[in-house]
Amino acid sequence: MRFVQMLALSAAVGAVALSQGCVMQSKYDKDLNDLKATMAADKKAADEAFAAEQKKCADDKAAQEAAAKDAAAAAAAKAADEKASLQKQYDACVAAGGDKGKLLAQCNRERDDAQSRLAQVKASIDKVRQALESMRAAGKLDVKERNGFLIIALSGDILFDSGKAKLKDEASGVLRELAAILKLMPDRLFQVAGHTDDQGDEEKNWGLSMERALTVVRFLIKEGVNGKTLSSGGYAFYQPVAENATPEGKQKNRRVEFLLMPNLSELLKVK
């Protein structure tokens, strides 16, 4: 009898424990679901806030760009209006000035035209400088300005023996390299100028300087340089670049130079 009672009590306790276990699992599942729902809601809210912030940034950027564009357009319009107003005032002044006003207007146009041509000449000179830069950097020649001319200078001792007008063998390489550059500038005119030191008499130095210049011109023409772009001149010892009192000075004065000649059609208009 007592065994039966104990068996019944054990069954009752087991039922209660089973019941409590089911209750704890249900609460866990509910709490987990609630947590997932909260997290999902938080993520949705964060995504919506981020999207809203992105849109706000895009709208602000678009507004700033539009404002900048409007400001630029307004500034351009204002500048155009001011230019038109100044031009109107200028035209009125010219009209009121009669012939003097017309002469002033013509003078201004000619000034602007001359400035434009001078800019073209400068660009052409810069082009020559750039073309010769590699040879200058290698010490094969010197490029400088003197008396308004662009000068390409080669030491006479590189090209000729003392007192001679026949090219040295080693001169050919330098002159061929220079000829290749000159051929790239068929619209430029160059004078080849020979110079001597003050040794010897005047007549001999005149002849020597001229003959050296002609020798270089003939070589360049054989290398394909258009003869129409070349001229020659001899200056004897009358244009020294150093004192003839020292051997070093004499060496500097014995030279052959290429003068970039101005194209008068770039500067003047013949009417």
Short mmCIF file of the C-alpha atoms (twelve columns), coordinates in Angstrom:
data_MODEL
# 
_entry.id   MODEL 
# 
loop_
_atom_site.group_PDB 
_atom_site.id 
_atom_site.type_symbol 
_atom_site.label_atom_id 
_atom_site.label_alt_id 
_atom_site.label_comp_id 
_atom_site.label_asym_id 
_atom_site.label_seq_id 
_atom_site.Cartn_x 
_atom_site.Cartn_y 
_atom_site.Cartn_z 
_atom_site.pdbx_PDB_model_num 
ATOM 1   C CA . MET A 1   0.000  0.000   0.000   1 
ATOM 2   C CA . ARG A 2   2.816  2.371   0.923   1 
ATOM 3   C CA . PHE A 3   4.589  1.514   -2.344  1 
ATOM 4   C CA . VAL A 4   1.525  2.433   -4.347  1 
ATOM 5   C CA . GLN A 5   1.309  5.776   -2.566  1 
ATOM 6   C CA . MET A 6   4.967  6.550   -3.297  1 
ATOM 7   C CA . LEU A 7   4.520  5.630   -6.939  1 
ATOM 8   C CA . ALA A 8   1.564  8.002   -7.249  1 
ATOM 9   C CA . LEU A 9   3.498  10.817  -5.569  1 
ATOM 10  C CA . SER A 10  6.476  10.344  -7.953  1 
ATOM 11  C CA . ALA A 11  4.148  10.516  -10.941 1 
ATOM 12  C CA . ALA A 12  2.620  13.742  -9.630  1 
ATOM 13  C CA . VAL A 13  6.047  15.367  -9.079  1 
ATOM 14  C CA . GLY A 14  7.135  14.376  -12.605 1 
ATOM 15  C CA . ALA A 15  4.015  15.888  -14.081 1 
ATOM 16  C CA . VAL A 16  4.629  19.151  -12.246 1 
ATOM 17  C CA . ALA A 17  8.267  19.246  -13.385 1 
ATOM 18  C CA . LEU A 18  7.256  18.556  -16.972 1 
ATOM 19  C CA . SER A 19  4.700  21.294  -16.793 1 
ATOM 20  C CA . GLN A 20  7.252  23.799  -15.442 1 
ATOM 21  C CA . GLY A 21  9.784  22.835  -18.156 1 
ATOM 22  C CA . CYS A 22  7.217  23.594  -20.893 1 
ATOM 23  C CA . VAL A 23  6.465  26.960  -19.311 1 
ATOM 24  C CA . MET A 24  10.196 27.961  -19.271 1 
ATOM 25  C CA . GLN A 25  10.685 26.990  -22.967 1 
ATOM 26  C CA . SER A 26  7.669  29.016  -24.046 1 
ATOM 27  C CA . LYS A 27  8.906  32.091  -22.180 1 
ATOM 28  C CA . TYR A 28  12.374 31.719  -23.764 1 
ATOM 29  C CA . ASP A 29  10.887 31.436  -27.242 1 
ATOM 30  C CA . LYS A 30  8.711  34.484  -26.611 1 
ATOM 31  C CA . ASP A 31  11.607 36.539  -25.281 1 
ATOM 32  C CA . LEU A 32  13.760 35.513  -28.234 1 
ATOM 33  C CA . ASN A 33  11.060 36.464  -30.717 1 
ATOM 34  C CA . ASP A 34  10.540 39.758  -28.923 1 
ATOM 35  C CA . LEU A 35  14.285 40.450  -29.109 1 
ATOM 36  C CA . LYS A 36  14.406 39.636  -32.816 1 
ATOM 37  C CA . ALA A 37  11.458 41.902  -33.449 1 
ATOM 38  C CA . THR A 38  13.126 44.724  -31.503 1 
ATOM 39  C CA . MET A 39  16.380 44.286  -33.397 1 
ATOM 40  C CA . ALA A 40  14.558 44.269  -36.728 1 
ATOM 41  C CA . ALA A 41  12.703 47.420  -35.759 1 
ATOM 42  C CA . ASP A 42  15.956 49.097  -34.669 1 
ATOM 43  C CA . LYS A 43  17.682 48.125  -37.923 1 
ATOM 44  C CA . LYS A 44  14.768 49.417  -39.970 1 
ATOM 45  C CA . ALA A 45  14.835 52.681  -38.069 1 
ATOM 46  C CA . ALA A 46  18.632 52.970  -38.543 1 
ATOM 47  C CA . ASP A 47  18.353 52.224  -42.274 1 
ATOM 48  C CA . GLU A 48  15.617 54.805  -42.656 1 
ATOM 49  C CA . ALA A 49  17.659 57.396  -40.739 1 
ATOM 50  C CA . PHE A 50  20.744 56.686  -42.890 1 
ATOM 51  C CA . ALA A 51  18.734 56.920  -46.098 1 
ATOM 52  C CA . ALA A 52  17.213 60.181  -44.915 1 
ATOM 53  C CA . GLU A 53  20.651 61.576  -44.100 1 
ATOM 54  C CA . GLN A 54  21.985 60.527  -47.508 1 
ATOM 55  C CA . LYS A 55  19.071 62.232  -49.231 1 
ATOM 56  C CA . LYS A 56  19.626 65.361  -47.158 1 
ATOM 57  C CA . CYS A 57  23.317 65.432  -48.117 1 
ATOM 58  C CA . ALA A 58  22.459 64.925  -51.786 1 
ATOM 59  C CA . ASP A 59  19.833 67.661  -51.622 1 
ATOM 60  C CA . ASP A 60  22.275 70.025  -49.902 1 
ATOM 61  C CA . LYS A 61  24.970 69.302  -52.496 1 
ATOM 62  C CA . ALA A 62  22.540 69.848  -55.354 1 
ATOM 63  C CA . ALA A 63  21.370 73.092  -53.778 1 
ATOM 64  C CA . GLN A 64  24.975 74.306  -53.352 1 
ATOM 65  C CA . GLU A 65  25.878 73.414  -56.943 1 
ATOM 66  C CA . ALA A 66  22.777 75.149  -58.224 1 
ATOM 67  C CA . ALA A 67  23.582 78.222  -56.140 1 
ATOM 68  C CA . ALA A 68  27.177 78.276  -57.424 1 
ATOM 69  C CA . LYS A 69  25.985 77.897  -61.011 1 
ATOM 70  C CA . ASP A 70  23.485 80.695  -60.564 1 
ATOM 71  C CA . ALA A 71  26.162 82.900  -58.988 1 
ATOM 72  C CA . ALA A 72  28.578 82.229  -61.859 1 
ATOM 73  C CA . ALA A 73  25.877 82.937  -64.408 1 
ATOM 74  C CA . ALA A 74  24.960 86.144  -62.596 1 
ATOM 75  C CA . ALA A 75  28.636 87.222  -62.480 1 
ATOM 76  C CA . ALA A 76  29.090 86.473  -66.177 1 
ATOM 77  C CA . ALA A 77  25.937 88.384  -67.022 1 
ATOM 78  C CA . LYS A 78  27.079 91.331  -64.903 1 
ATOM 79  C CA . ALA A 79  30.494 91.318  -66.575 1 
ATOM 80  C CA . ALA A 80  28.887 91.192  -70.017 1 
ATOM 81  C CA . ASP A 81  26.589 94.088  -69.105 1 
ATOM 82  C CA . GLU A 82  29.531 96.116  -67.800 1 
ATOM 83  C CA . LYS A 83  31.553 95.391  -70.933 1 
ATOM 84  C CA . ALA A 84  28.629 96.379  -73.134 1 
ATOM 85  C CA . SER A 85  28.162 99.554  -71.112 1 
ATOM 86  C CA . LEU A 86  31.851 100.452 -71.366 1 
ATOM 87  C CA . GLN A 87  31.851 99.723  -75.087 1 
ATOM 88  C CA . LYS A 88  28.788 101.938 -75.498 1 
ATOM 89  C CA . GLN A 89  30.504 104.737 -73.586 1 
ATOM 90  C CA . TYR A 90  33.658 104.271 -75.648 1 
ATOM 91  C CA . ASP A 91  31.718 104.339 -78.913 1 
ATOM 92  C CA . ALA A 92  29.924 107.475 -77.770 1 
ATOM 93  C CA . CYS A 93  33.258 109.068 -76.860 1 
ATOM 94  C CA . VAL A 94  34.722 108.146 -80.259 1 
ATOM 95  C CA . ALA A 95  31.663 109.524 -82.047 1 
ATOM 96  C CA . ALA A 96  31.819 112.740 -80.035 1 
ATOM 97  C CA . GLY A 97  35.515 113.101 -80.769 1 
ATOM 98  C CA . GLY A 98  35.044 113.080 -84.528 1 
ATOM 99  C CA . ASP A 99  38.191 112.384 -86.517 1 
ATOM 100 C CA . LYS A 100 40.345 112.357 -83.378 1 
ATOM 101 C CA . GLY A 101 38.101 109.722 -81.866 1 
ATOM 102 C CA . LYS A 102 38.341 107.615 -85.000 1 
ATOM 103 C CA . LEU A 103 42.132 107.955 -84.988 1 
ATOM 104 C CA . LEU A 104 42.211 106.860 -81.354 1 
ATOM 105 C CA . ALA A 105 40.100 103.818 -82.124 1 
ATOM 106 C CA . GLN A 106 42.354 102.942 -85.071 1 
ATOM 107 C CA . CYS A 107 45.422 103.387 -82.874 1 
ATOM 108 C CA . ASN A 108 43.980 101.011 -80.284 1 
ATOM 109 C CA . ARG A 109 43.245 98.391  -82.927 1 
ATOM 110 C CA . GLU A 110 46.760 98.675  -84.343 1 
ATOM 111 C CA . ARG A 111 48.209 98.406  -80.832 1 
ATOM 112 C CA . ASP A 112 46.234 95.236  -80.139 1 
ATOM 113 C CA . ASP A 113 47.287 93.806  -83.504 1 
ATOM 114 C CA . ALA A 114 50.955 94.604  -82.821 1 
ATOM 115 C CA . GLN A 115 50.757 92.972  -79.388 1 
ATOM 116 C CA . SER A 116 49.296 89.868  -80.990 1 
ATOM 117 C CA . ARG A 117 52.119 89.697  -83.558 1 
ATOM 118 C CA . LEU A 118 54.737 90.229  -80.857 1 
ATOM 119 C CA . ALA A 119 53.224 87.340  -78.905 1 
ATOM 120 C CA . GLN A 120 53.574 85.167  -82.023 1 
ATOM 121 C CA . VAL A 121 57.233 86.160  -82.366 1 
ATOM 122 C CA . LYS A 122 57.884 85.311  -78.704 1 
ATOM 123 C CA . ALA A 123 56.206 81.930  -79.137 1 
ATOM 124 C CA . SER A 124 58.387 81.262  -82.193 1 
ATOM 125 C CA . ILE A 125 61.568 82.168  -80.278 1 
ATOM 126 C CA . ASP A 126 60.525 79.929  -77.389 1 
ATOM 127 C CA . LYS A 127 60.004 77.095  -79.871 1 
ATOM 128 C CA . VAL A 128 63.590 77.505  -81.137 1 
ATOM 129 C CA . ARG A 129 64.904 77.532  -77.555 1 
ATOM 130 C CA . GLN A 130 63.080 74.310  -76.702 1 
ATOM 131 C CA . ALA A 131 64.293 72.577  -79.862 1 
ATOM 132 C CA . LEU A 132 67.924 73.395  -78.994 1 
ATOM 133 C CA . GLU A 133 67.695 72.598  -75.286 1 
ATOM 134 C CA . SER A 134 69.135 69.075  -75.535 1 
ATOM 135 C CA . MET A 135 72.219 70.292  -77.427 1 
ATOM 136 C CA . ARG A 136 72.671 73.186  -74.991 1 
ATOM 137 C CA . ALA A 137 72.407 70.836  -72.005 1 
ATOM 138 C CA . ALA A 138 75.062 68.586  -73.578 1 
ATOM 139 C CA . GLY A 139 77.438 71.552  -73.861 1 
ATOM 140 C CA . LYS A 140 77.523 71.451  -77.669 1 
ATOM 141 C CA . LEU A 141 76.322 75.027  -78.079 1 
ATOM 142 C CA . ASP A 142 75.096 78.029  -76.148 1 
ATOM 143 C CA . VAL A 143 71.761 79.823  -76.565 1 
ATOM 144 C CA . LYS A 144 71.442 83.430  -75.456 1 
ATOM 145 C CA . GLU A 145 70.011 86.817  -76.366 1 
ATOM 146 C CA . ARG A 146 72.112 89.777  -77.450 1 
ATOM 147 C CA . ASN A 147 71.019 93.123  -78.863 1 
ATOM 148 C CA . GLY A 148 67.500 91.815  -79.333 1 
ATOM 149 C CA . PHE A 149 68.589 88.696  -81.257 1 
ATOM 150 C CA . LEU A 150 68.389 85.060  -80.231 1 
ATOM 151 C CA . ILE A 151 71.930 83.730  -80.668 1 
ATOM 152 C CA . ILE A 152 73.052 80.128  -81.118 1 
ATOM 153 C CA . ALA A 153 76.805 80.131  -80.488 1 
ATOM 154 C CA . LEU A 154 79.345 77.407  -81.331 1 
ATOM 155 C CA . SER A 155 82.988 77.698  -80.372 1 
ATOM 156 C CA . GLY A 156 85.168 78.244  -83.412 1 
ATOM 157 C CA . ASP A 157 87.760 75.878  -81.987 1 
ATOM 158 C CA . ILE A 158 85.197 73.054  -82.152 1 
ATOM 159 C CA . LEU A 159 84.595 73.707  -85.851 1 
ATOM 160 C CA . PHE A 160 87.928 74.941  -87.215 1 
ATOM 161 C CA . ASP A 161 91.648 74.839  -86.583 1 
ATOM 162 C CA . SER A 162 93.256 78.183  -85.811 1 
ATOM 163 C CA . GLY A 163 93.463 80.377  -88.896 1 
ATOM 164 C CA . LYS A 164 91.647 77.808  -91.076 1 
ATOM 165 C CA . ALA A 165 88.247 77.759  -92.774 1 
ATOM 166 C CA . LYS A 166 88.081 73.984  -93.334 1 
ATOM 167 C CA . LEU A 167 85.783 72.099  -90.954 1 
ATOM 168 C CA . LYS A 168 87.351 69.670  -88.522 1 
ATOM 169 C CA . ASP A 169 86.219 66.061  -88.752 1 
ATOM 170 C CA . GLU A 170 84.610 66.247  -85.297 1 
ATOM 171 C CA . ALA A 171 82.574 69.308  -86.347 1 
ATOM 172 C CA . SER A 172 80.374 67.237  -88.647 1 
ATOM 173 C CA . GLY A 173 78.453 65.536  -85.842 1 
ATOM 174 C CA . VAL A 174 77.513 68.783  -84.120 1 
ATOM 175 C CA . LEU A 175 76.496 70.513  -87.362 1 
ATOM 176 C CA . ARG A 176 74.448 67.501  -88.527 1 
ATOM 177 C CA . GLU A 177 72.550 67.516  -85.240 1 
ATOM 178 C CA . LEU A 178 71.955 71.252  -85.585 1 
ATOM 179 C CA . ALA A 179 70.877 70.830  -89.216 1 
ATOM 180 C CA . ALA A 180 68.259 68.276  -88.175 1 
ATOM 181 C CA . ILE A 181 66.765 70.856  -85.784 1 
ATOM 182 C CA . LEU A 182 66.872 73.710  -88.323 1 
ATOM 183 C CA . LYS A 183 65.014 71.554  -90.849 1 
ATOM 184 C CA . LEU A 184 62.142 71.340  -88.385 1 
ATOM 185 C CA . MET A 185 61.783 75.153  -88.550 1 
ATOM 186 C CA . PRO A 186 61.513 75.942  -92.297 1 
ATOM 187 C CA . ASP A 187 59.722 79.234  -91.587 1 
ATOM 188 C CA . ARG A 188 62.610 80.723  -89.566 1 
ATOM 189 C CA . LEU A 189 65.516 82.694  -91.071 1 
ATOM 190 C CA . PHE A 190 69.047 82.363  -89.687 1 
ATOM 191 C CA . GLN A 191 72.230 84.283  -90.403 1 
ATOM 192 C CA . VAL A 192 75.453 82.341  -89.897 1 
ATOM 193 C CA . ALA A 193 78.021 84.805  -88.548 1 
ATOM 194 C CA . GLY A 194 81.770 84.207  -88.315 1 
ATOM 195 C CA . HIS A 195 83.912 85.950  -85.682 1 
ATOM 196 C CA . THR A 196 87.659 85.968  -84.998 1 
ATOM 197 C CA . ASP A 197 90.021 87.127  -82.261 1 
ATOM 198 C CA . ASP A 198 92.286 90.145  -82.833 1 
ATOM 199 C CA . GLN A 199 95.318 88.184  -84.057 1 
ATOM 200 C CA . GLY A 200 96.460 89.090  -87.569 1 
ATOM 201 C CA . ASP A 201 95.538 92.011  -89.758 1 
ATOM 202 C CA . GLU A 202 92.063 93.331  -90.374 1 
ATOM 203 C CA . GLU A 203 91.725 92.196  -93.993 1 
ATOM 204 C CA . LYS A 204 92.739 88.637  -93.160 1 
ATOM 205 C CA . ASN A 205 90.230 88.415  -90.296 1 
ATOM 206 C CA . TRP A 206 87.418 89.806  -92.455 1 
ATOM 207 C CA . GLY A 207 88.096 87.129  -95.059 1 
ATOM 208 C CA . LEU A 208 88.524 84.345  -92.491 1 
ATOM 209 C CA . SER A 209 85.306 85.148  -90.613 1 
ATOM 210 C CA . MET A 210 83.305 85.304  -93.854 1 
ATOM 211 C CA . GLU A 211 84.797 82.109  -95.279 1 
ATOM 212 C CA . ARG A 212 84.052 80.192  -92.074 1 
ATOM 213 C CA . ALA A 213 80.441 81.330  -92.135 1 
ATOM 214 C CA . LEU A 214 80.125 80.275  -95.792 1 
ATOM 215 C CA . THR A 215 81.690 76.889  -94.997 1 
ATOM 216 C CA . VAL A 216 79.056 76.242  -92.328 1 
ATOM 217 C CA . VAL A 217 76.236 77.394  -94.637 1 
ATOM 218 C CA . ARG A 218 77.415 75.065  -97.420 1 
ATOM 219 C CA . PHE A 219 77.557 72.138  -94.984 1 
ATOM 220 C CA . LEU A 220 74.036 72.803  -93.685 1 
ATOM 221 C CA . ILE A 221 72.634 73.029  -97.214 1 
ATOM 222 C CA . LYS A 222 74.248 69.672  -98.069 1 
ATOM 223 C CA . GLU A 223 72.508 68.265  -94.974 1 
ATOM 224 C CA . GLY A 224 69.130 69.352  -96.337 1 
ATOM 225 C CA . VAL A 225 68.590 72.760  -94.734 1 
ATOM 226 C CA . ASN A 226 66.752 75.058  -97.162 1 
ATOM 227 C CA . GLY A 227 69.209 77.625  -98.490 1 
ATOM 228 C CA . LYS A 228 66.440 80.216  -98.567 1 
ATOM 229 C CA . THR A 229 66.444 80.246  -94.767 1 
ATOM 230 C CA . LEU A 230 70.207 80.882  -94.472 1 
ATOM 231 C CA . SER A 231 72.508 83.822  -94.975 1 
ATOM 232 C CA . SER A 232 76.127 84.405  -93.967 1 
ATOM 233 C CA . GLY A 233 78.143 87.256  -92.549 1 
ATOM 234 C CA . GLY A 234 81.679 87.909  -91.375 1 
ATOM 235 C CA . TYR A 235 82.426 90.312  -88.534 1 
ATOM 236 C CA . ALA A 236 86.182 89.812  -88.101 1 
ATOM 237 C CA . PHE A 237 87.153 90.883  -84.549 1 
ATOM 238 C CA . TYR A 238 84.703 93.775  -84.259 1 
ATOM 239 C CA . GLN A 239 82.089 92.031  -82.079 1 
ATOM 240 C CA . PRO A 240 84.076 90.388  -79.271 1 
ATOM 241 C CA . VAL A 241 82.269 88.729  -76.373 1 
ATOM 242 C CA . ALA A 242 85.373 88.686  -74.167 1 
ATOM 243 C CA . GLU A 243 88.668 90.523  -73.751 1 
ATOM 244 C CA . ASN A 244 91.342 89.535  -76.277 1 
ATOM 245 C CA . ALA A 245 94.028 90.061  -73.640 1 
ATOM 246 C CA . THR A 246 93.959 86.415  -72.497 1 
ATOM 247 C CA . PRO A 247 94.021 83.067  -74.324 1 
ATOM 248 C CA . GLU A 248 90.651 82.217  -72.794 1 
ATOM 249 C CA . GLY A 249 89.152 85.460  -74.078 1 
ATOM 250 C CA . LYS A 250 90.553 84.912  -77.561 1 
ATOM 251 C CA . GLN A 251 89.069 81.411  -77.614 1 
ATOM 252 C CA . LYS A 252 85.604 82.764  -76.751 1 
ATOM 253 C CA . ASN A 253 85.865 85.349  -79.522 1 
ATOM 254 C CA . ARG A 254 86.734 82.723  -82.157 1 
ATOM 255 C CA . ARG A 255 83.217 81.496  -82.761 1 
ATOM 256 C CA . VAL A 256 80.416 80.897  -85.255 1 
ATOM 257 C CA . GLU A 257 76.957 82.154  -84.327 1 
ATOM 258 C CA . PHE A 258 73.477 81.592  -85.680 1 
ATOM 259 C CA . LEU A 259 71.264 84.665  -85.418 1 
ATOM 260 C CA . LEU A 260 67.522 84.086  -85.471 1 
ATOM 261 C CA . MET A 261 66.465 86.855  -87.851 1 
ATOM 262 C CA . PRO A 262 63.144 88.643  -87.253 1 
ATOM 263 C CA . ASN A 263 60.465 88.071  -89.823 1 
ATOM 264 C CA . LEU A 264 59.331 91.601  -90.602 1 
ATOM 265 C CA . SER A 265 56.008 90.334  -91.928 1 
ATOM 266 C CA . GLU A 266 55.217 89.271  -88.372 1 
ATOM 267 C CA . LEU A 267 55.781 92.771  -87.077 1 
ATOM 268 C CA . LEU A 268 54.731 95.038  -89.905 1 
ATOM 269 C CA . LYS A 269 51.902 95.132  -92.390 1 
ATOM 270 C CA . VAL A 270 52.744 96.650  -95.751 1 
ATOM 271 C CA . LYS A 271 49.719 98.599  -97.034 1 
# 
